[in-house]
Amino acid sequence: MTTQPLPDRRSQFIALGLMYFAQGLPGGLAFNALGVLIRDGGHSVSDVGLTGLAFLPWALKFLWAGPIENWCARRSYAYVIGATQWLAIVLCLLLSYFPPSTELYLCVAGAVALNLVCATQDIVTNAYAVARMQGRTAGAANAIQVTAFIGGMLAGGGGLLVVHQHWGWTVAVQLMAGLMLLLYLPLLLGKRWRRVPAAADGATPAGPVGRVRLRDLREHRDLGWALFIAVLFKCAGTAVAVLLQPWLIDHGLSVAQAGGLQVSNLVANAVGGVLIGIPLIRRLGDRGAVAASLTGVTLLLGTAWCLQWAQVSDTRVIFAAFAVQSLAEGAMYVSVWTLFMNWASPRRPGTDYTVMQCCESLSNAIAAAAIGGLGQALGYGRAFGLAWAVAGVALLGIVWSLRRLDGAVR
């Protein structure tokens, strides 16, 4: 019997890291930098809520996940990755000519378009990851996903703010386009990560089988519980993170300091994912790790409320407090997405996993759009407190739902 050469795990991990890093760049721009620049450009706190529109492609990509996965089956993962990456580079170059200070709506529209392309690419990356790394390697794969995506958000968010402070919008965004190109070159030239492993006798092939359809998701008996978890686990945290951006400026921090805090938080996310998330999964399993990490995150989500109530202005205390919160969030990300990677059907790897991501992104979009108006109407303290209370209620519902999942038993 003739067998194909197996792609080595290292090449797969490197490819995943490059893909997720590139996809994190526009996410960091939209979710971590744009709100700061909108407020710094003289626009209102409610205008910061426009950044919630950039969540929509990530929330709605399940609508085209099936056709994209079928396209990958006809061509290849590498082909679709390449097409979307080149388009993202072009859009990034165009966006560099529309600064948020003077072209607010065109800038937001460009950020939405850029995130649309990268969200589409994420469908492909998810399919590749689930098809090849379900099971015992899922924890490591999701640690790479979280760490690399956070690295991209760090560069596209806080890193962009630091560059913007010195050289302005145009240079900062064009440098981001150049980074996207550099990230793609190893994927373009590499061959090992593209190889499709031959399925062993009786095993499920590593990829979609037959035509992928969204309605086939109903085959999961525990679909409702999985959707409930995906919708609730991050919405309160997103609301706090979005409102934190104008709060930092109004609290006296400069754009560069706000960017530095974003960098610090994202580094802590990555460290928490690797050093806390993976050991939790190995010790407690998927569901136990989700429950434990989410409990820690919920307790720490009151950090912003406490700082506002105590009127803390020492930047060292602010950095340290949010670093601790971010460590717990990193562990939560790895735990939750390992849960959903192992839950996804091998027959629809990209679509099942993408639907869960979309549920998270949809709730993120709603939370981001709503929190700006709530912050304007209630003030920072009450808005932060409301988000904290919502997180407590969500924790109780998620712990209840975890016990009813059929698929996540690893």
N, C-alpha and C positions, 0 to 999 in steps of 0.2 A: 504494500500500500504506500502511495506517495504522500508525503506530508509537507506542508509549507513550513519554512523556517519561522519559528516563533519570535515575535517582537520582544526584545528584552524589556523588563519592567522599568528599568532606568530611563530608557528612551520615551516610554509612555508617560512617566512622571514628569520628565522635562517638558514634553509637549503640552501636557495639561497645565503646567505652571506658566508657560509662555502664553497659552490661550487665555487663561483666566486673568493673568496680569493685564493683557491688552484690553480685555473687556471691563476691567476695573477702572481704567483711565477715564472714560466718559462718565462713569458712575461717580467717581470722585469729584469731577468737575461739577456735575449737576447737584449732587447731594451734600458736598462738603465745602465747595468753594463759591458756587454761584450765589448762595444766600448772603454770604459775607460781602461779596462784591456788589450785589444789588443794594444792600443797606449802606455800604460805604460810598456808593455812587449817588446817595441822596434820596433814594426811593423809600417808601414806607415799609413798615413791618409786614403789613398785609400783602405787599407786592412780593415778599419773600415766598409766600404761598404758591406763586407761579412755578417754583421749582418742583412742586408736586406733579406737574404735567410730565416731567421727565421720567416719573415712575411708571407712567401708563404703558409704554412699550414693554417693560418688564412684567407688568401686570396682565397684559393682553396677549402675550406671545403664544399662549396655548392655542389661540385661534388659528395660527398658521404653523404650529409645531408638527402636525401630521404631514402636511405637504412638504415641509422642509426635510423631515426625516425620510420621506419617500424619495425626495431629490437626492439625498445622501446615498440611498440604496441604489439609485440609478447611476450616479456618478461616483462620488467617494466623499468621505469626511474631509479629506485634504482639499478637494476642489472647492467645496462650499466654504470652508474656512478661508481659503485664499480670496474668493470673490468678495466675501463680506469684509475682509480686512482691507483690501484695496479701496473699497467704497468708503470705509470709515476714515481712511487717510485723507481722501479727497474732501469729505465733509468737514473734517477737522481743519484743513487749510482754509476752506471757505468761511468757517465760523470765526477764524482769527480776525476777520475784517468787521466784525459786529460786536463791539465792546458793550457790556451791560450798562455802563454809565450813560451812554448816549443812544444805544439801539436796543433797549430792553426787550421788546417783543420779538425782534428778529434774532436776538441772542438766545432767548428762551426757545424759539422755534428751532434754531440750529442745534441746540443741546438736545432737544427732543428727538430730532432726526438722527443725530449721532447715536443716541441711546437706542433708537429703533434698530439700527443696523447691528449694533453690538449685542442687543438682546436676541436678535435672530441668530447671530453667530453662537450665542450661548446655548441655543437649542442643540446645535451640532456638537458642541463641546460636552454637554450633558450626556448626549446619546453615546458619544465615544467613551466617556468615563464609566457610565453605568454598564455598558456592554462588555467592557474589559476588566472592570475592577469591583464587581459586585461580590459580596461575601467578606472574606477575611481581610482583603486589601481596601475595603470601603472606607475604613477609618483613616488610613494614610492618604487615600485619594481625596477625601474631604478636607483633611488638614492642608493638603496642597492647594485645594480649591480656595479655602478660606484665606490661607496665608498669601497666595498669589493675587487673589482678587483684592485683598486688603492692600497689598503692595501697590497694585494699580491705582486704587483709590487714594492711597497716600501720595503717590506721584501726581495724580490728576486733581487732587483736592488741596491738601496742605502744601505740597510741593509747588503746585501752580501758584498758590497765593504768595509764597515766598519769592518766586521768580517775578510774578506780577508787581510786587512791591518795588523791585529794582529796575525792571525793563518794560513793564506794561503788558497789556492784554495780548497784543498781536504777537510779540515774541514768545510769550508764555505758551500760547495755544499752538503756534507753529513748532515749537520745541516738542510739544506733546505729539504732533503728527509725525515728527522725525523719530520719536521713541517708538511709536506704533510700527513704523517701517523696520526699525532695528529688531523688534520683537518677532516680526514675521519672517525675517531672513533665515533663521535656523530652521523654521518649519518648512520653508520653501526648499531649502537645500537638503534637509534631513530625509532619510528613507526608512529607517527602522520603525519609527512610530506609525508609519502608514500600513505596515503589514497586517493582514487579517489572519488571526490564528485559526487553524482548522479545528472544528469542534470534535471532541472525542466521541466515540460511539455512544449513542444514547444521550449525549449532552445537548444542551440548548445552544445554538449558534450564537456567536458574539455579535449580535445586531438584530435589527427588526426582521421579523418573519412575516412575509406577505405584506399586504397593503395596510399601513397604519391609519387607523381612524380614531378620532377623539372619543366617539361614543363607546368604544370598546373599554374605556376606563371603568365603565360600570361593572366590569367583571370582578372588580375588587369588592368583596362583601363589606369591608370596613371603610369604604370610600368616604362616607360622611364624617367619620371620626378623624381620618387623616386630613380632610379639608378643614375641619374645625381647628386642628392644631396649627396648620399652615397659616390660616387667617389671623390667629390671635397671638402667636408667640413673639412677634416683633413690633406690632403696631404702636404700643405705648412707647417703646424705646425709640422708634422713629420720630414720634411727635416731640419727644424731649430733645433729640439730636437736632431736629430742624429749628426748634425755638431757641436752642442754645447758640446758634450762629449770630442772630441779632443781639441776643443777651450779652455775648462777649464784647461786641462793639459798644453797646450802651453801658457796659460795665467798665469801660475805659481801656480795654485792650486794643492794640493796633491790629491792622490786617495781618502783619507779619506774626504777631503773637498768637492771633487766632489760627493762623496757618500752622504755627508750631504746635499748638494744642491738638489740632487735627492729626498731625504727624505722630505725636506722642500717643494719642488714643488708638490709632491704627496699628502702631507697632505693638502696643499692649494687646490688642485684639489678636494679632498673629501669634504672639508669645503664648497667650492664654489658650488658643486653639491647639497648639502643638504640645505644650507642657502640662496643660490641665485637661483639655478635651480628650486626647487620645488615651491617657491613663484612665480617665473616667469610663470611657467606652469599654476598655479591656476589663475593668474591674466590675462594672455594674451592668454592662450590656447597653444596647441602644436606648431602650426606654428608661432604664434607671439613670443613665447619664443625662438624658433630656430633663427628667424631673429634678435631679440634683442641681444641674447648671442653671436651669430656669429659676429655681428657687433663689439661688444666689443673685442672679441678675435682678429679680424683682425687688429684693431687699435693697440692693445698691442703686436702683433707679431713682430713689429719693435724693440722690446726691445733689442734683441741681436745685431742688426745693430747699434743702438744708443750707446750701451756699447762699441762696437768695434770702432766706429768712435770717441768717446770721450776718448778712451783709459783708461777706468775706471778699476782700480785695487783693490779698496776697496771691500773686500768680503762682508761686510755688505750691501753695495749698491747693489751688484750683487744678493745677497739673497733676498733682499726686492723687487727689480725690477721683478725678475722672480716669486716671490710669488704672486704679483698682477696679472701678466699674467696668472698664474695657477688657481687663483680663477675664472677668467672668463672662462677658459677652462673647469673647472669642471661643471659650469652651462651649458655650451654648450653641454657637453656629456650627461647629464641627459635630456636636452631638445630634442636632436636629437634622442636618443634611446627610449624616450617615444613616440615621433612621429612615429617611425617605429614599436614599439610594438603595438600601436593602429591601425596602417596601415595593419599589418599582418592578413592573413586570419585565423580564428579559425580552419579551416579544415587542415591547414598545418602550425601550429604555429612555429615549429622549423625551417622548411625549408625557409619560407618567411623571417623571422627575420635574419636567418643565411646568406641568400643571400645578404642582405643589409650590414651585417658586413664584408662579403667577399669583397664586392666592396670597402669598406673603406680600408681593409687590403691590397688589390691588389695595390691601389694607394699609400699606405704607403710603400709597398715593392719597388715600382718603385722610389719613392722619396728618400727612404733610400739608395738604391743602387746608385742613380745618384748623390746625394749631396756630397759624399766623393770625387769623381772625380772632381766635380765642385769646391769644396773647395780647392783642390790641384791646380787646374788650375787658378781660379779667385782670390783666397785669401778669407779669412773669410768675410771681409766687403762686397765685391761684391756678394758673394754667399748668405749671409743673406739678402741683399737688393733685390736680385732676388726672393727669396722665399716670401718676404713681398709683392712684386708687384703681384706675382701669387695669393696670398691670396686675394688681393683686387679685382682682376678680378673674382675669384671664388665666392666671396660674392655677386657680382652683379648677376651672373648666378643662384645662389641658391635662392636669394630673388625672382627672376622671376619664378623659378620652384615651390616654395612653393604655389604660387597662383593657380597653376594648379593641385595640388593634390586633388583627389576625396575622398580618404579614410580617411585622417587625418582631421577630422572635430570637434574633441572634444576640 
